[in-house]
Amino acid sequence: MSKCYICEKGAISGNTVSHSNIHTKRNWKPNLRRVKIVENGATKTVNVCSRCLRSGKVER
C-alpha cells in the first residue's frame, strides 16, 4: 500500500463493530492524490494526501 510522500500517512487496520457487537476487520486508507511537485528544482510525480495539499506543505 502506498503512503503519503510528505507525512508518510498509510493504511491502518481496525474493527468494524456492528449493532450486535460483532467485530470484523477493515482498513482505513488515506486520501491520496497523485500530483507533480517541485523538489530541488526538479519536478516529480508523487502520492500526497489531501491534508498535506490543503495545508500547503508541497509546492506544485
N, C-alpha and C positions, 0 to 999 in steps of 0.2 A: 504494500500500500504506500502511495506517495505521501510526502509531508510538505508542509509549507517551507519554502526556501528561506524565509526570514526568521520565523519564530519556531520552526520545526514542530508545529502542531500536527498531530497524526490521529489516526483512528483509535478510539478507546472502546472497550467492551464492558458490558454490564448485563443486567437482567431487565426484561420487561415483566412487570408484575400485574397480573390481571385482577379483576374484581374478586375472584375466588382465591386470590393469593398464590396462584400458580406462577412459578418463575421459569422463564425461558430466556435463553441467551440472545443478545442482539448487539449490534455495533452502532456507534455514533461516528460518522465520518465528517471531517472538516469541509467547509465550503471553499473548495479550491478553484482558482481561476488560472488559466494558462495565459501569461502576459509576457510581453517583451520589456525588459528592464535595462537600464544603463548601469554598468558596473565597471569601474576603472576605464572609462571611455569607450568600452565595447558594449554592444547590445547582446543580450542573452535572453532566451525564452525559458522561463521557469514557472513552477507552480507556486502561487502565492494565495494565501487565504484572504477572504473578503475583509476581515478585520484589519489586516496589515495594509490592504489597499485603501480602506476608508480612513485610517489614521495617518496615512501619508508616509509610511515607513519605506516606501520604494519610489524610485524615480523612474517613470515610464518613458 
